[in-house]
Amino acid sequence: MGNLNLILFISFAAPLLMTLFVCRGKARTLLIFLFFGTVVCLFCGEFSAILLKTLPFDRRYFTSNFTPLFEEVFKAVPILVFAFLFQPKKRTLLECSLLVGVGFAVLENAFILGGSATSVSVVNALIRGFGAGMMHGVCTLAVGYGMTFVHTRRKLFYTGTIALLSTATIYHAIYNTLVQSNHQLVGFILPVATFIPVLILLNKTAGFD
């Protein structure tokens, strides 16, 4: 069948890129970051496949201990570049951060569920879809929220960025460990319990409508 990951990426990215020619202004910016999320996911998927072949670990151990680290670092790159080069408004930066995570989650779910289509159910898809979507969204939002303070507290940039990435990585690793165990429901509740308060906070502080 060829590279399934690349096939799924093209299937999602092609119509998304066509939409960019129609949208203007902020809508285009948000779609670009949604696209960036899928690009990062494809890169991480290929990178993980290479590392998994070279390191003496099984998939479960690898996805619980290694992938959260480099996925969170790579997801943060477009957010950091955007924050420094364009100095966007707080709301725009937070929305773009969220969409990087959502774009990543959409393609990651397609990789995982598409690769085991004969053994998954609608319940699995719901748990995975909402759980991974909220988890990746919370992680990138945390980094984006931290970036909103960069221009006023530059002395905290390096330590603050490392702290945010460390927090996101640990959160991500806990989620991955839970969803691959017999406690999938807990793995689903964790992102729900953090995503809802985050949305409430953003509605108050960033003017989300």
VOTI-804658 format. One line per field, with one value per atom (N, C-alpha, C): residue number from 1; residue in one letter; atom name; x, y, z. Coordinates in Angstrom, 3 decimals. Layout:
BEGIN
num <- c(NUM  ...)
residuo <- c(A  ...)
atomo <- c(CA  ...)
x <- c(X  ...)
y <- c(Y  ...)
z <- c(Z  ...)
***
This chain:
BEGIN
num <- c(1  1  1  2  2  2  3  3  3  4  4  4  5  5  5  6  6  6  7  7  7  8  8  8  9  9  9  10  10  10  11  11  11  12  12  12  13  13  13  14  14  14  15  15  15  16  16  16  17  17  17  18  18  18  19  19  19  20  20  20  21  21  21  22  22  22  23  23  23  24  24  24  25  25  25  26  26  26  27  27  27  28  28  28  29  29  29  30  30  30  31  31  31  32  32  32  33  33  33  34  34  34  35  35  35  36  36  36  37  37  37  38  38  38  39  39  39  40  40  40  41  41  41  42  42  42  43  43  43  44  44  44  45  45  45  46  46  46  47  47  47  48  48  48  49  49  49  50  50  50  51  51  51  52  52  52  53  53  53  54  54  54  55  55  55  56  56  56  57  57  57  58  58  58  59  59  59  60  60  60  61  61  61  62  62  62  63  63  63  64  64  64  65  65  65  66  66  66  67  67  67  68  68  68  69  69  69  70  70  70  71  71  71  72  72  72  73  73  73  74  74  74  75  75  75  76  76  76  77  77  77  78  78  78  79  79  79  80  80  80  81  81  81  82  82  82  83  83  83  84  84  84  85  85  85  86  86  86  87  87  87  88  88  88  89  89  89  90  90  90  91  91  91  92  92  92  93  93  93  94  94  94  95  95  95  96  96  96  97  97  97  98  98  98  99  99  99  100  100  100  101  101  101  102  102  102  103  103  103  104  104  104  105  105  105  106  106  106  107  107  107  108  108  108  109  109  109  110  110  110  111  111  111  112  112  112  113  113  113  114  114  114  115  115  115  116  116  116  117  117  117  118  118  118  119  119  119  120  120  120  121  121  121  122  122  122  123  123  123  124  124  124  125  125  125  126  126  126  127  127  127  128  128  128  129  129  129  130  130  130  131  131  131  132  132  132  133  133  133  134  134  134  135  135  135  136  136  136  137  137  137  138  138  138  139  139  139  140  140  140  141  141  141  142  142  142  143  143  143  144  144  144  145  145  145  146  146  146  147  147  147  148  148  148  149  149  149  150  150  150  151  151  151  152  152  152  153  153  153  154  154  154  155  155  155  156  156  156  157  157  157  158  158  158  159  159  159  160  160  160  161  161  161  162  162  162  163  163  163  164  164  164  165  165  165  166  166  166  167  167  167  168  168  168  169  169  169  170  170  170  171  171  171  172  172  172  173  173  173  174  174  174  175  175  175  176  176  176  177  177  177  178  178  178  179  179  179  180  180  180  181  181  181  182  182  182  183  183  183  184  184  184  185  185  185  186  186  186  187  187  187  188  188  188  189  189  189  190  190  190  191  191  191  192  192  192  193  193  193  194  194  194  195  195  195  196  196  196  197  197  197  198  198  198  199  199  199  200  200  200  201  201  201  202  202  202  203  203  203  204  204  204  205  205  205  206  206  206  207  207  207  208  208  208  209  209  209)
residuo <- c(M  M  M  G  G  G  N  N  N  L  L  L  N  N  N  L  L  L  I  I  I  L  L  L  F  F  F  I  I  I  S  S  S  F  F  F  A  A  A  A  A  A  P  P  P  L  L  L  L  L  L  M  M  M  T  T  T  L  L  L  F  F  F  V  V  V  C  C  C  R  R  R  G  G  G  K  K  K  A  A  A  R  R  R  T  T  T  L  L  L  L  L  L  I  I  I  F  F  F  L  L  L  F  F  F  F  F  F  G  G  G  T  T  T  V  V  V  V  V  V  C  C  C  L  L  L  F  F  F  C  C  C  G  G  G  E  E  E  F  F  F  S  S  S  A  A  A  I  I  I  L  L  L  L  L  L  K  K  K  T  T  T  L  L  L  P  P  P  F  F  F  D  D  D  R  R  R  R  R  R  Y  Y  Y  F  F  F  T  T  T  S  S  S  N  N  N  F  F  F  T  T  T  P  P  P  L  L  L  F  F  F  E  E  E  E  E  E  V  V  V  F  F  F  K  K  K  A  A  A  V  V  V  P  P  P  I  I  I  L  L  L  V  V  V  F  F  F  A  A  A  F  F  F  L  L  L  F  F  F  Q  Q  Q  P  P  P  K  K  K  K  K  K  R  R  R  T  T  T  L  L  L  L  L  L  E  E  E  C  C  C  S  S  S  L  L  L  L  L  L  V  V  V  G  G  G  V  V  V  G  G  G  F  F  F  A  A  A  V  V  V  L  L  L  E  E  E  N  N  N  A  A  A  F  F  F  I  I  I  L  L  L  G  G  G  G  G  G  S  S  S  A  A  A  T  T  T  S  S  S  V  V  V  S  S  S  V  V  V  V  V  V  N  N  N  A  A  A  L  L  L  I  I  I  R  R  R  G  G  G  F  F  F  G  G  G  A  A  A  G  G  G  M  M  M  M  M  M  H  H  H  G  G  G  V  V  V  C  C  C  T  T  T  L  L  L  A  A  A  V  V  V  G  G  G  Y  Y  Y  G  G  G  M  M  M  T  T  T  F  F  F  V  V  V  H  H  H  T  T  T  R  R  R  R  R  R  K  K  K  L  L  L  F  F  F  Y  Y  Y  T  T  T  G  G  G  T  T  T  I  I  I  A  A  A  L  L  L  L  L  L  S  S  S  T  T  T  A  A  A  T  T  T  I  I  I  Y  Y  Y  H  H  H  A  A  A  I  I  I  Y  Y  Y  N  N  N  T  T  T  L  L  L  V  V  V  Q  Q  Q  S  S  S  N  N  N  H  H  H  Q  Q  Q  L  L  L  V  V  V  G  G  G  F  F  F  I  I  I  L  L  L  P  P  P  V  V  V  A  A  A  T  T  T  F  F  F  I  I  I  P  P  P  V  V  V  L  L  L  I  I  I  L  L  L  L  L  L  N  N  N  K  K  K  T  T  T  A  A  A  G  G  G  F  F  F  D  D  D)
atomo <- c(N  CA  C  N  CA  C  N  CA  C  N  CA  C  N  CA  C  N  CA  C  N  CA  C  N  CA  C  N  CA  C  N  CA  C  N  CA  C  N  CA  C  N  CA  C  N  CA  C  N  CA  C  N  CA  C  N  CA  C  N  CA  C  N  CA  C  N  CA  C  N  CA  C  N  CA  C  N  CA  C  N  CA  C  N  CA  C  N  CA  C  N  CA  C  N  CA  C  N  CA  C  N  CA  C  N  CA  C  N  CA  C  N  CA  C  N  CA  C  N  CA  C  N  CA  C  N  CA  C  N  CA  C  N  CA  C  N  CA  C  N  CA  C  N  CA  C  N  CA  C  N  CA  C  N  CA  C  N  CA  C  N  CA  C  N  CA  C  N  CA  C  N  CA  C  N  CA  C  N  CA  C  N  CA  C  N  CA  C  N  CA  C  N  CA  C  N  CA  C  N  CA  C  N  CA  C  N  CA  C  N  CA  C  N  CA  C  N  CA  C  N  CA  C  N  CA  C  N  CA  C  N  CA  C  N  CA  C  N  CA  C  N  CA  C  N  CA  C  N  CA  C  N  CA  C  N  CA  C  N  CA  C  N  CA  C  N  CA  C  N  CA  C  N  CA  C  N  CA  C  N  CA  C  N  CA  C  N  CA  C  N  CA  C  N  CA  C  N  CA  C  N  CA  C  N  CA  C  N  CA  C  N  CA  C  N  CA  C  N  CA  C  N  CA  C  N  CA  C  N  CA  C  N  CA  C  N  CA  C  N  CA  C  N  CA  C  N  CA  C  N  CA  C  N  CA  C  N  CA  C  N  CA  C  N  CA  C  N  CA  C  N  CA  C  N  CA  C  N  CA  C  N  CA  C  N  CA  C  N  CA  C  N  CA  C  N  CA  C  N  CA  C  N  CA  C  N  CA  C  N  CA  C  N  CA  C  N  CA  C  N  CA  C  N  CA  C  N  CA  C  N  CA  C  N  CA  C  N  CA  C  N  CA  C  N  CA  C  N  CA  C  N  CA  C  N  CA  C  N  CA  C  N  CA  C  N  CA  C  N  CA  C  N  CA  C  N  CA  C  N  CA  C  N  CA  C  N  CA  C  N  CA  C  N  CA  C  N  CA  C  N  CA  C  N  CA  C  N  CA  C  N  CA  C  N  CA  C  N  CA  C  N  CA  C  N  CA  C  N  CA  C  N  CA  C  N  CA  C  N  CA  C  N  CA  C  N  CA  C  N  CA  C  N  CA  C  N  CA  C  N  CA  C  N  CA  C  N  CA  C  N  CA  C  N  CA  C  N  CA  C  N  CA  C  N  CA  C  N  CA  C  N  CA  C  N  CA  C  N  CA  C  N  CA  C  N  CA  C  N  CA  C  N  CA  C  N  CA  C  N  CA  C  N  CA  C  N  CA  C  N  CA  C  N  CA  C  N  CA  C  N  CA  C  N  CA  C  N  CA  C  N  CA  C  N  CA  C  N  CA  C  N  CA  C  N  CA  C  N  CA  C  N  CA  C  N  CA  C  N  CA  C  N  CA  C  N  CA  C  N  CA  C  N  CA  C  N  CA  C  N  CA  C  N  CA  C  N  CA  C  N  CA  C  N  CA  C  N  CA  C  N  CA  C  N  CA  C  N  CA  C)
x <- c(0.826  0.000  0.861  2.159  3.003  3.017  3.442  3.532  2.144  1.481  0.127  0.097  1.106  1.144  1.156  1.963  2.052  0.745  0.130  -1.151  -2.226  -2.301  -3.293  -3.006  -1.732  -1.365  -1.808  -1.529  -1.915  -3.427  -4.142  -5.606  -6.183  -5.537  -6.017  -5.457  -4.181  -3.515  -3.955  -4.245  -4.593  -5.829  -6.974  -8.127  -7.897  -7.085  -6.793  -5.998  -5.023  -4.232  -5.081  -6.032  -6.922  -7.764  -8.159  -8.968  -8.195  -6.873  -6.052  -6.136  -6.431  -6.545  -7.857  -8.789  -10.095  -10.166  -9.624  -9.715  -8.747  -9.089  -8.260  -8.125  -7.154  -7.007  -6.759  -7.468  -7.244  -7.635  -8.683  -9.108  -7.983  -7.269  -6.147  -5.032  -4.748  -3.704  -4.008  -5.256  -5.642  -5.524  -5.920  -5.805  -4.346  -3.490  -2.057  -1.508  -1.909  -1.402  -2.033  -3.244  -3.832  -3.004  -2.604  -1.753  -0.383  0.198  1.486  1.403  0.273  0.093  0.167  -0.412  -0.362  1.046  1.751  3.130  4.023  3.880  4.660  4.334  3.055  2.653  3.289  3.275  3.898  5.388  6.056  7.491  7.764  6.983  7.186  6.908  5.910  5.602  6.761  7.361  8.500  9.729  9.923  11.047  10.925  9.710  9.471  9.752  9.337  9.547  11.032  11.826  13.272  13.889  13.515  14.069  13.646  12.394  11.882  12.645  13.140  13.903  15.325  15.834  17.224  17.382  16.347  16.435  15.874  16.428  16.010  14.800  13.726  12.539  11.306  10.283  9.041  8.236  7.168  6.387  5.765  5.233  4.563  5.540  6.702  7.707  8.159  8.354  8.833  7.833  6.540  5.531  5.220  5.587  5.368  6.544  7.739  8.933  9.701  9.518  10.283  9.437  8.356  7.574  6.997  6.551  6.042  7.066  8.343  9.378  9.554  9.868  10.151  8.888  7.722  6.490  6.180  6.342  6.065  7.085  8.334  9.356  9.058  8.752  8.491  7.195  6.173  4.920  5.120  6.080  6.320  7.031  7.714  8.527  7.705  6.604  5.850  5.271  4.943  4.414  5.494  6.698  7.810  8.187  8.259  8.609  7.553  6.297  5.197  5.220  5.453  5.456  6.582  7.756  8.905  8.899  8.529  8.611  7.456  6.263  5.078  4.458  4.839  4.291  2.770  2.062  0.607  -0.116  -1.382  -2.204  -2.338  -2.595  -2.665  -3.691  -4.867  -5.916  -5.505  -4.926  -4.499  -3.445  -2.479  -1.420  -1.991  -2.933  -3.536  -4.351  -5.091  -5.882  -4.983  -3.903  -2.970  -2.285  -1.956  -1.345  -2.298  -3.561  -4.554  -4.671  -4.655  -4.847  -3.642  -2.454  -1.301  -1.540  -2.006  -2.297  -3.434  -4.485  -5.634  -5.229  -4.464  -4.005  -3.153  -2.294  -1.469  -2.359  -3.350  -4.219  -5.053  -5.536  -6.361  -5.584  -4.361  -3.584  -3.081  -2.699  -2.240  -3.350  -4.577  -5.699  -5.938  -5.781  -5.941  -4.873  -3.624  -2.550  -2.877  -3.239  -3.429  -4.676  -5.800  -7.059  -7.082  -6.496  -6.448  -5.547  -4.499  -3.575  -4.110  -5.184  -5.795  -7.314  -7.745  -9.164  -10.021  -9.440  -10.227  -10.453  -9.720  -9.824  -10.363  -10.659  -11.165  -12.674  -13.292  -14.741  -15.054  -16.332  -16.750  -16.379  -16.503  -16.137  -14.649  -13.821  -12.383  -12.108  -12.827  -12.628  -13.037  -14.134  -14.588  -13.584  -13.117  -12.140  -10.852  -10.402  -9.160  -9.329  -10.452  -10.665  -10.720  -11.586  -11.709  -10.500  -10.032  -8.922  -7.651  -7.231  -5.994  -6.140  -7.322  -7.542  -7.385  -8.001  -7.906  -6.501  -5.873  -4.526  -3.537  -3.510  -2.585  -2.941  -4.239  -4.654  -4.190  -4.345  -3.914  -2.400  -1.653  -0.188  0.295  -0.217  0.231  -0.311  -1.504  -2.037  -1.165  -0.656  0.214  1.458  2.052  3.242  2.876  1.761  1.329  1.026  0.392  0.076  1.358  2.351  3.629  4.301  4.145  4.763  4.161  2.939  2.323  3.029  3.857  4.584  6.028  6.444  7.848  8.294  7.471  7.896  7.907  7.257  7.268  8.192  8.532  9.403  10.481  11.318  12.301  13.303  13.580  14.538  14.050  12.742  12.172  11.988  12.425  12.128  12.692  13.982  14.615  14.113  14.125  13.650  12.152  11.409  9.962  9.601  10.297  10.021  10.340  11.468  11.837  10.817  10.355  9.358  8.047  7.610  6.370  6.469  7.600  7.790  7.894  8.527  8.639  7.259  6.450  5.099  4.257  4.338  3.573  4.022  5.327  5.861  5.390  5.435  4.998  3.505  2.725  1.273  0.991  1.712  1.576  1.955  3.053  3.523  2.518  1.924  0.912  -0.288  -0.714  -1.847  -1.520  -0.354  0.027  0.082  0.609  0.703  -0.688  -1.600  -2.944  -3.747  -3.680  -4.502  -4.003  -2.768  -2.246  -2.368  -2.991  -3.148  -4.592  -4.917  -6.295  -7.131  -6.558  -7.245  -7.491  -7.993  -8.237  -9.238  -10.216  -11.223  -10.588  -9.633  -8.922  -8.114  -7.537  -6.794  -7.675  -8.968  -9.912  -10.344  -10.548  -11.010  -9.941  -8.661  -7.569  -7.606  -7.613  -7.662  -8.966  -10.086  -11.360  -11.287  -10.716  -10.634  -9.716  -8.809  -7.916  -8.365  -8.971  -9.354  -10.495  -11.490  -12.648  -12.244  -11.475  -11.029  -10.182  -9.374  -8.549  -9.439  -10.496  -11.409  -12.096  -12.496  -13.135  -12.168  -10.917  -9.907  -9.674  -9.590  -9.349  -10.511  -11.735  -12.902  -12.835  -12.235  -12.157  -10.974  -9.837  -8.614  -8.263  -8.721  -8.327  -9.504  -10.680  -11.828  -12.316  -12.152  -12.660  -14.183  -14.781  -16.248  -16.801)
y <- c(-1.212  0.000  1.263  1.128  2.299  2.835  4.069  4.698  5.188  4.456  4.810  6.188  6.506  7.808  8.946  8.811  9.843  9.938  8.794  8.783  9.518  9.239  9.900  11.398  11.748  13.160  13.897  13.337  13.971  14.104  13.080  13.095  14.235  14.538  15.622  16.971  17.006  18.276  18.895  18.062  18.598  19.501  19.036  19.947  21.130  20.931  22.032  23.119  22.726  23.699  24.437  23.740  24.410  25.477  25.191  26.140  27.414  27.314  28.484  29.541  29.126  30.075  30.858  30.372  31.023  31.929  31.437  32.176  33.356  34.342  35.524  35.878  36.703  37.235  36.183  36.330  35.465  34.022  33.836  32.475  31.719  32.397  31.756  31.430  32.354  32.119  30.874  30.738  29.580  28.288  28.325  27.126  26.755  27.754  27.484  26.727  27.131  26.453  25.073  24.901  23.558  22.668  23.220  22.497  22.201  23.176  22.956  21.773  21.664  20.546  19.204  19.114  17.850  17.571  18.630  18.460  17.937  18.531  18.085  16.638  16.275  14.893  13.916  14.268  13.398  13.243  14.347  14.301  13.425  13.633  12.853  11.373  11.080  9.688  8.985  9.669  9.086  9.013  10.044  10.077  8.961  8.747  7.681  6.310  6.121  4.834  4.507  5.529  5.322  4.988  5.764  5.529  4.174  3.805  2.547  1.354  1.490  0.407  0.317  1.446  1.471  1.277  1.625  1.498  0.160  -0.418  -1.743  -1.694  -1.012  -0.900  -1.303  -1.821  -2.131  -0.856  -0.942  0.243  0.927  0.127  0.717  1.533  0.975  1.701  2.952  2.830  3.940  5.094  4.782  5.833  6.454  5.778  6.333  7.160  6.906  7.540  8.430  8.218  8.977  9.918  9.402  10.233  11.492  11.476  12.724  13.866  13.513  14.541  15.230  14.459  15.133  15.647  15.048  15.586  16.970  17.134  18.442  19.483  19.084  20.025  20.464  19.513  19.851  20.637  20.319  21.080  22.525  22.760  24.110  25.007  24.414  25.205  26.261  25.899  26.952  28.002  27.622  28.581  29.584  29.081  29.946  30.902  30.396  31.237  32.320  31.938  32.884  33.967  33.578  34.528  35.551  35.108  36.006  36.882  36.308  37.064  38.032  37.641  38.444  39.122  38.707  39.274  39.432  38.332  38.408  38.769  39.094  39.340  38.048  38.226  37.079  36.059  36.504  35.587  34.813  35.512  34.855  33.793  34.122  33.167  31.919  32.103  30.967  30.108  30.740  29.988  29.202  29.826  29.139  27.977  28.172  27.101  25.918  26.209  25.142  24.384  25.097  24.450  23.615  23.966  23.088  21.739  21.773  20.533  19.756  20.456  19.787  19.151  19.881  19.327  18.088  18.142  16.981  15.803  16.058  14.991  14.366  15.198  14.679  13.649  14.019  13.098  11.907  12.143  11.037  10.001  10.465  9.542  8.757  9.435  8.740  7.660  7.962  6.975  5.762  6.034  4.953  4.136  4.808  4.092  3.466  4.167  3.608  2.394  2.374  1.250  0.009  0.163  -1.001  -0.968  -0.678  -0.467  -1.702  -2.885  -4.108  -4.435  -3.774  -4.128  -3.000  -1.840  -0.726  -0.626  0.016  0.204  1.692  2.018  3.409  3.986  3.170  3.619  3.965  3.092  3.379  4.693  4.894  6.111  7.354  7.260  8.390  8.720  7.670  7.883  8.470  7.888  8.350  9.747  9.962  11.236  12.408  12.305  13.393  13.454  12.284  12.252  12.833  12.325  12.810  14.258  14.613  15.988  16.971  16.660  17.552  17.535  16.359  16.270  17.116  16.928  17.707  19.191  19.501  20.895  21.565  20.885  21.438  21.649  20.691  20.798  22.001  22.172  23.303  24.632  24.595  25.808  26.275  25.328  25.669  26.396  25.887  26.532  27.904  27.974  29.248  30.279  29.847  30.768  31.320  30.444  30.907  31.915  31.730  32.640  34.040  34.165  35.490  36.383  35.806  36.583  36.869  36.328  36.433  37.880  38.687  40.055  40.974  40.569  41.391  40.832  39.557  38.930  38.098  38.779  38.071  37.264  37.681  36.952  35.549  35.362  34.058  33.174  33.667  32.927  31.509  31.368  30.052  29.107  29.585  28.719  28.451  29.479  29.315  28.358  28.467  27.573  26.128  25.908  24.550  23.995  24.842  24.400  24.023  24.840  24.556  23.266  23.104  21.899  20.662  20.801  19.682  19.282  20.284  20.010  19.330  19.858  19.269  17.838  17.602  16.260  15.266  15.655  14.765  14.454  15.479  15.316  14.353  14.571  13.734  12.286  12.099  10.748  10.012  10.728  10.109  9.658  10.513  10.161  8.927  8.927  7.780  6.484  6.564  5.376  4.844  5.744  5.341  4.744  5.361  4.873  3.549  3.182  1.895  0.822  1.185  0.251  -0.216  -0.857  -1.271  -0.151  1.046  2.195  3.269  2.848  3.787  4.870  4.510  5.483  6.617  6.271  7.298  8.179  7.527  8.274  9.240  8.930  9.826  10.951  10.610  11.597  12.662  12.269  13.213  14.436  14.278  15.478  16.251  15.538  16.229  17.131  16.587  17.314  18.529  18.535  19.684  20.620  20.077  20.893  21.850  21.363  22.204  23.406  23.214  24.394  25.361  24.811  25.672  26.549  25.970  26.751  27.843  27.508  28.502  29.651  29.303  30.316  31.203  30.590  31.353  32.273  31.822  32.671  33.937  33.825  34.967  35.862  35.241  36.030  36.445  35.656  35.954  36.337  36.370  36.803  35.793  34.491  33.475  33.570  33.525  33.577  32.224)
z <- c(0.000  0.000  0.000  0.209  0.293  1.710  1.857  3.165  3.583  4.498  4.917  5.573  6.381  7.037  6.021  4.989  3.962  3.178  2.907  2.186  2.977  4.278  5.120  5.226  5.314  5.384  4.125  2.965  1.697  1.607  2.049  1.983  2.822  3.923  4.790  4.348  4.003  3.713  2.392  1.383  0.063  0.105  0.638  0.711  1.640  2.672  3.589  2.882  2.079  1.326  0.303  -0.328  -1.275  -0.583  0.667  1.430  1.721  1.841  2.138  1.038  -0.205  -1.305  -1.243  -0.458  -0.351  0.873  2.002  3.261  3.281  4.072  4.215  5.690  6.007  7.346  8.402  9.523  10.666  10.370  9.562  9.222  8.526  7.628  6.941  7.925  8.843  9.849  10.672  11.110  11.912  11.112  9.840  9.004  8.772  8.641  8.457  9.662  10.861  12.054  12.228  11.759  11.729  10.808  9.672  8.723  9.333  10.034  10.701  11.671  12.372  13.297  12.588  11.391  10.649  10.125  9.731  9.251  10.377  11.557  12.713  13.047  12.948  13.235  12.251  10.968  9.967  10.246  10.543  10.830  12.049  13.117  14.342  14.108  13.269  12.962  12.269  11.296  10.583  11.490  12.288  13.224  14.252  14.749  15.727  15.124  13.870  13.217  13.093  12.795  12.673  14.032  15.057  16.390  16.947  16.690  17.222  16.662  15.435  14.819  15.374  15.850  16.300  17.812  18.584  20.036  20.510  21.551  22.020  22.970  22.536  23.370  22.576  23.283  22.585  22.400  21.602  21.235  22.455  23.388  24.548  25.395  25.666  26.452  25.704  24.405  23.589  23.577  23.389  23.313  24.667  25.736  27.071  27.570  27.014  27.558  26.581  25.287  24.317  23.463  22.887  21.966  22.612  23.881  24.451  24.435  24.633  24.681  23.338  22.293  21.033  20.337  20.598  20.027  20.596  21.903  22.506  22.066  21.903  21.435  20.009  19.129  17.731  17.567  18.369  18.291  18.723  19.613  20.120  19.116  18.141  17.204  16.463  15.773  15.068  16.003  17.230  18.196  18.598  18.888  19.284  18.160  16.935  15.785  15.583  15.648  15.461  16.534  17.778  18.891  18.748  18.288  18.218  16.970  15.824  14.578  14.387  14.827  14.522  15.747  16.945  18.168  18.083  17.872  17.686  18.980  18.836  20.012  20.814  22.100  23.006  22.535  22.166  21.744  20.498  19.525  18.285  18.556  19.416  19.732  20.401  21.310  22.003  21.045  20.160  19.183  18.232  17.784  16.889  17.605  18.872  19.660  19.764  20.042  20.135  18.821  17.708  16.406  15.994  16.434  16.190  16.858  18.111  18.819  18.197  17.767  17.149  15.822  15.011  13.739  13.944  14.945  15.282  15.667  16.530  17.023  15.906  14.985  13.877  13.066  12.684  11.852  12.655  13.916  14.760  14.948  15.180  15.324  14.041  12.903  11.624  11.467  11.866  11.795  12.668  13.920  14.895  14.601  14.393  14.155  12.768  11.785  10.430  10.341  11.165  11.145  11.824  12.606  13.274  13.098  11.868  11.588  11.888  11.783  11.984  13.454  14.344  15.760  16.641  16.065  16.858  16.719  17.723  17.713  17.756  17.672  17.760  19.128  20.172  21.518  21.576  20.987  20.943  20.222  19.112  18.327  19.116  19.861  20.667  21.774  22.455  23.528  22.964  21.878  21.268  20.668  19.966  19.290  20.252  21.245  22.213  23.144  23.600  24.552  23.968  22.809  22.194  21.745  21.237  20.804  21.946  23.079  24.237  24.834  24.855  25.429  24.638  23.314  22.485  22.530  22.568  22.643  23.921  25.053  26.344  26.357  25.831  25.836  25.032  23.821  22.998  23.528  24.115  24.735  25.891  26.669  27.794  27.308  26.237  25.676  25.117  24.376  23.810  24.876  25.951  27.043  27.662  27.811  28.345  27.433  26.120  25.164  25.208  25.727  25.812  26.818  27.673  28.680  28.268  27.119  26.721  26.572  25.930  25.608  26.825  27.893  29.108  30.186  30.066  31.064  30.354  29.610  28.784  29.607  30.823  31.655  31.992  31.911  32.240  31.005  29.837  28.609  28.631  28.887  28.791  29.879  31.110  32.194  32.070  31.668  31.524  30.412  29.282  28.152  28.507  29.161  29.573  30.559  31.475  32.456  31.769  30.813  30.092  29.280  28.581  27.778  28.671  29.817  30.756  31.278  31.626  32.120  31.050  29.817  28.718  28.430  28.512  28.257  29.309  30.578  31.654  31.526  31.255  31.057  29.907  28.804  27.605  27.907  28.641  28.976  29.863  30.822  31.687  30.850  29.936  29.065  28.227  27.584  26.743  27.552  28.770  29.626  29.975  30.303  30.712  29.554  28.374  27.260  26.706  27.030  26.582  27.669  28.787  29.901  29.995  31.095  31.335  31.947  31.981  32.574  31.518  30.363  29.275  29.666  30.468  30.879  31.678  32.550  33.313  32.360  31.335  30.327  29.565  29.466  28.808  29.752  31.012  31.993  32.249  32.232  32.511  31.589  30.257  29.409  29.531  29.779  29.974  31.207  32.275  33.541  33.459  32.493  32.348  31.223  30.184  29.031  29.374  30.105  30.435  31.298  32.382  33.152  32.325  31.406  30.554  29.680  29.104  28.279  29.089  30.296  31.165  31.459  31.758  32.034  30.817  29.639  28.419  28.098  28.367  28.131  28.974  30.147  31.048  30.760  30.393  30.258  28.839  27.856  26.476  25.600  26.147  25.380  24.379  24.638  23.735  23.728  22.543  22.429  22.031)
***
